[in-house]
Amino acid sequence: MNKYIERVLEETRAKNPDQVLFQQTVEEVLKSVEPLIDAHPEYEAACILERMVEAERAIEFRVVWMDDQLKYHVNRGYRVQFNASLGPYKGGLRFSSKVNLDTIKFLGFEQVYKDALTGLPIGGCKGGSDFDPIGKSDGEVMRFCQAFMTELYRHIGPDVDSPAGDVGVGGREIGYLYGQYRRIMGLSGLGALTGKDVKTGGSILRPEATGFGAVYYLCEALKHDGEEIKGKRLAISGYGNVGWGIMKKAAELGAKVTYFAGPDGYIHDPDGVCTDEKLNFILEMRAKDPMHCKPYAEKFGCEFVEGQKAWGVKDVDIYMPAATQNDVNMDWAKKIAESGVKYYIEVANMPTTNDALAFLKSQKNLVVAPSKAVNACGVAVSELEMAQNAQRLYWTAEEVDAKMHGIMVNIYNSSVKAAEKYGLGYDLVAGANIAGFERVADAMLCQGIF
């Protein structure tokens, strides 16, 4: 390994001994950009790696809110603003009981290179809280969001940091957060948050954007091999906005999701999630109880396998993990390799452990694509929402969809070119890391030391 990379990794582990997710993403990115670092000694002279792995600022704060029984609760809020060399900080908010500083730092670090890959003027950050909205009333969620924004407002703004949604933060939460921001600031601040309802300045197709973009990226990978998406069968994990968006766009293009998994097990629908009835039922199902997908099997008379994941099934063409981090470990990776499936397209943030990712990349007949490239369309449309807000206009669904498609084609092409430039062949993972890293590093060099 490059001595500079090795030293920075050792220092990162020493400084962040308990942050295993953050260590994992730093190691994955830095190891894959080794050819870039070898070719640019000026990066070491300017301490680029040391600066990359340290957030520009990490904000942690107390959030006090009252439930429906008038009882007080205290949660922690976070906003880690990692790198703004390309533009205002841009990244989602995640509300989940599993959120801690490690989670937010890993997501923020990934976001830097994801945002850079879009080619848009946005920097990378992430935020959230250990508050879990599941099981809470609308009133409780509203009061929490208002308390959260009462602290966060001082750190954000259209030209500073524009949060969006993520796990546990959908249109409802963004609406409450934006309402409180307006109340405190006394101005519209349209671009201060994205993922808003269209009625309050949001962009058309934002909920579907990440899933749509993942399918557009997949189409480019298939095209590289002389194939098309029509007729392909997909297995995914997750059925939130991202998974739902994959289902919807795949059906639109003539493919079908035949397997999808939730926390309670997985669904096998040989006919695919291809009709409006099925897509609409998934929306209703997750709104009522996001922890169980079994009702889909009961409704449409298909197979449900309790407590299992679909990784390893052989009657599909493409795997797309779209749920959460480290969903696929080495055991699952071996089953995926044995299945003979040709495409492994990451969609969730860091859904594969590092050892499993290296193993899957080593399989000669398997195309592996990285999440930071595949799921970048979500943040891209968030930036498009900021652009619409700045101009005080709305684009049509057709305009937004066309822009999404163009952005994802460019992300795929830039990743392929970066890998080829540094002699790595058709390596989509390293190519994406290099393309994003180089854009950020060169911007940092232009701006000097700060």
N, C-alpha and C positions, 0 to 999 in steps of 0.2 A: 504493500500500500504506500502511496505517496506520504512522505514523512510529515508534511504540513497537515494533511488531512488526519493522519494518525494522531498527531499532537492535539489538534483541536477536538477530536472525538474524546480523547482521554480527559482533556480539560472540561468538556461538557459533562461527561459522566461524573467527574469529581464535584462540579458545581451544582449538579442536579441529581444527587444520588437516589432519590426516591421517585423521580419522574420517569417512569419506564416507557410511557407512550411517547413522551418528548424525545427521550434518548433513541427510541426506535425510529422515529421519522427522520431525525438528524442523521443517524447512521445510514439509513436507506438513501437519502438524498446525497450526502457527501461522498459516499463510496461510488455512486453512479456517475458523479461529475468529475472523477479523477482525470480522465483525458483532457478535460477543459482546464483543470487546475495545472496539469503538467505543461499545457501550452501557454499559460499566462502567468509567468512569475511575478508580474506586477500585482496580482491579486494578493499574494503573500506579503509583499512590501506594504500594501495598503491595509493589511489585516482584514481582508474581506470576509474570510470564514469566521473569524472571531466576532465580527460585527453582525454577520448573518445569524448566528446562533443566539445572540442576545437581543431580546425585544427592546425597541426604543423606549417603551414604558409598559409596565404591568400594573394595572389598577385593581385593587381588591377592596370591597366595601360591604357594609352591613345593610341588609334589607329587612325592615320590620313591617309586618302587615297583620291585618286582623281578619280572622275567619268569620263565618256566618253566626257562630255562637259567641262572638265578641271576644274571642281568645286571641292573644298576641302570639305571633310566631317570628322567629329570626332565621333568615337564610343568608348565604354569602353570594355576593355578586362579583363578577369578574369582567374586565375588558383588557385584553393583551394586545397592544398596538405594536405589531412586530416590525413593519418596514413600510415607509411611505415614500421611498425614493422615486416611485413611478406616478404617484398621485395620492389623493386622500385615502385613508385607511378604508378598506371595504371587507366585510366579513360578517357572518351570521351570529345570532344569539342562540344558545342552546339551553333549554330548561329541562333538567333531568336530575333525579336524585344521585346519579352517578357522576355528575359534573364536579370537577375540582380543578385546581390550578394546572395540574399535569394535563388534563383533558384539553383545556383551553390553549395551553402553550403548544401542544402537538397540532391542534387544529389551526392555530394562527400561523405556525411555521409552514405547514402545508399550503395555507391560503396565499402566502407570498408568491409562490411559484405558479400556483393555479391562476391567480389574478394576472400575473405577468404573461402567461401563455395566451390569454385572451387578446393581447395586443392593445387593450384599452388602458387609459390613464388612471389606474387604481393601485393602491398598495394593499398589503395584507394584514389582517388582524382577525381576532375572534373574541367572543364574549359569552356570557351566560350566567347561570345560577344553579345551585343544587335544589331549587324549587321544582317539584313535580306537579304539572298541571292536571295529570290524570286523576280523576275522581273529585276534582275541585269544581265548585259551582262557578258560573259565569261571574258572579259578584266577587268571589274569592280571587279568581284569576285577574279580574280588573284591578282589585285593590293591590294585589302583588305587583302587577305591571306598573301601576302608578307609583308605588313605593320604589321600585327598581329604577324607573326613569327619573325620579326626584334626585337620585344621586348621579345617574349616568349622563344626564343632560349637559352637565358642565364639561364633559369630555368629548362631545360629538358635535356635528354640524355638517352641512353640505360640502364645505371645503376642508373639513378636518377629518371626519370619520362618519360613515353612513352605515349603520347596522342594518342587517336583514334578518330573515328567519332561518331556522335550522330545526333540529329535532326538538319537539315540544313547543316550538314557536311558529304558529301558523298565522293566517290572516286575522283571526280574532285577537291574538296577543299583539301583533304588530299594530292593529287598530287602537288598542288601549294604550300602547306605548307612545304612539304618535299623538294621540289625543292629549296625553299628559305633557309631552314635549311642547305642543302648541300652547297649552295652558300656562306653562312656566315661562316660555320664551316670549309669548305675546306676539307671535308672528307665524306665518304659514309653515315656513321651513320645509317645503315639500320634499326636498332631496335629503333631508336629515335621516330618514329611514326609508327603506325600500321593502317591497312585498306588501305594500298597502292595497286595500281594496281599490278597484278601478274608479269607484265613485269618489275616492279621496286622493286621487293622483297616482294610483298604482298603474302598472303596465299590464296590458292584456298578455296572456299566456305565461305570466310569471310562475304560477303554481306548477305548470307542466314543464317549465323550461329545462330543468336538469334532466328529466327523463327523456324529453324530446332530443336534447343535445347528445345524450348518450347513444341514442339510436342513430343519429346522424354520424357520429364518430364511428360506430359499428359499420355503417354503410361504406365508409371510406376504407376500413380495414378489409371488408369483404371485396370491395372493388379492386384492391391491390392484388388479390388472388383470382381475379376474373370471375367473382361470384356476385350475387345480388341477395338482398334480404328477403325478397318474396319467397314464401314457402318455408322459411326457416322457423325452427322451433326453439324457444328460449326458456331457460330455467333461471329464475331470479330469487333473491331473498328480499323481503320487505314489500309492503304494499301501501306505503305512505305516498306523499306527493311524487316522490322520485319513481318508485315502482309503478304507481298508477300512470305516470307520464310515459314510462317505457311501454306499458301495456297498450296505451292509447295510440302512440305513434307507430308501434310495431304493427298493430292491427290495420292502421291506416295505410301502411306500406305493403301489406300482404303477408306479414309474418304473424306469429302468435306466441304468446306466453302460455306454455302448457303446465309449468310448475311455478308456484310461488310459495314462499314460507313466511310464517309469522312466529311470534314467541312460543306459540303452543304446538307447532308442527308445520307440516307442509301440505299443500293442495296439489293434486294431479288432475288437471282437466284436459283430456286429450283433444277436445274441440277448441281449446284456447280461450283466453279472455278477450273475445273479439267482438262482442256486441255491446250496444249502449246499455242494455239491461244489466249485463254483468259488470260493466265499468261503473254504472251508477250504484249498483248494489254494494260494490267495494267502498265507495264513498260513504254510503249509509252505515255499513258495517263498522268501518274504522271510527266513524264519529260516535257510535254508540259504545264500542268496546275495542280499542286499538290493540288489545293484548291477545285477541282470539280471531283466527281466520276460519275456524271450523264451521261457522254459520254459512260460509260460501259453499262448502261441500254439501251441507244439508239442503240448501236452497236449490242447487243445480244438480244434485244427485251424482257427485263425482267423489273420487277417493280422497280421504284425509288420513295422513300418517302422523300420529301424535308424537310429540317430543323429538322429532327428527328434522334433519335438513335434507334438501334434495341433491346435495353435491354427491356426484357419483352415478346418478341415473344416466342410462345410456341412450334413451330415445329422445335426445335433444341435440341441437347443433351448437348452441352457444350458452355459456354460463355467464351470468351477470350479478355478482353479489352487490346488493343495493340497500343493505340494512344498516350495519354499524361496523366499527373498527374491529379488526382481528376476528372476523366471522369465519375465516378459512385458515385453519392451522395446518400443520404438516400432515396429520392424519387425513384430513379432508383433501388436501392437495394430492395425496397419493391416490385417493379414490377418483379424483378428477382426471389425473393422468391415465389411470386404468380404464376410464370410461371411453377414451378415444375421441372425446369432443375436441374440436380444432380451435375454438375461440374462448378465451377467458378474459372478459372485459370487466375490469373493476369499475364500480360506480360509487359506492359509499366511500367516505374518507378512510383511507388505509384499511381496507377490509381484509387484507392478507398479512399474516405475520411475515417477518423478514425471511425466515428460513423457508417458509412455504413459498414465498414469492420467488426466491432464488431457485428453488426446486422446479417450480412451474416454468420459469424462464429457460431452464436447462433442457426441457422437453422439446425435441427437434420438430415435432409436428403440431406444436401448440403455439398459437399467437396470443401473447399476453399484452394487455393495454392497461396503463396506470390510471388510477382514479383522478389524480390532479388534472389530467388532460380530459378524461372522459366526462367528468361531472362539472366542468368549468362553465357550462352554458347557464347554470343557475346564477352565478355571480355576474356573468356577462349581461344577462337580461336585467339584473339589478342595476348595473351601470347604465344600461339603456333607459331604465326608469328614471335615473338621475338626469340623464340627458333630456328626456321628455319634460321632466319637471322644470329644468333650467330654462327651457324654451316655451313653457306653458302650452304644451300641445299633447295630443294623443296620436300614436301610430295605430294603424289597423292591425288585426291579427295576422294578415298576410304580410305586412311590412315587417312586423317583429319576427315572424317565422322565417322569412327570407334572411334577415340579419343573423338570426341564430344559426341557420344552416351555413352561411358564409363564415361565421366565426369558427364553427367546429371543423369545417374543411381546412381553414388556415391553421388551427391548432394541430390537426393531424399532419398536415404537410410540413409544418415547422419542426415537429418532432422527428419525422422521417429524415429531413434534411440535416438536422443537428447530429443525429446518430451516424449518418453517412459521412458527414464532414470530419468526424473524429474517429473514423474507421471502425465503427461498431456494428455495421451492417444494419439489418432490419430489427433494431432494438427500440421498441416504442417506449419502454419504461425509461431507459437512460436518455433517450432522445428528448423526452418531455422534460426531464429534470434539467438537462443541459440547456435546452432552449429557454426555459423559464429562468434558470439561475443566471445565465449569461446576460439576459436583458436587465435583471436587477443589479448584478455586479457592475456592469458598465455604467448604469445610471448613477450608482454610488460613487464610482471613480470620477465621473463628471462633476459631482457636487462637492468633492473634497471630503475631508475628515470632519465629522460632527456626530 
